[in-house]
Amino acid sequence: IYYSFSDAISSKIQDLFKIDENSGEIRTAGGLDFEDIQSYDLEIEARDKGTPSLSGHCRVELEVVDVND
């Protein structure tokens, strides 16, 4: 199984997050600013390597906390 962002996720948001294709672990790759965006909805796809390939989808909601205030 390998993991990726759904095609519905903009490239701007994909630049802020990285997903490990093998484990599905999501990490930040850019700075997140509470004043700009308070939450992100990430659509993730999991696909197997079968023939034909099967896939599943999930939505991950990420809430940014403003630690400065």
Helices and strands as residue ranges (DSSP letters): E 2-5, H 11-16, E 17-19, E 26-28, E 39-47, E 55-63
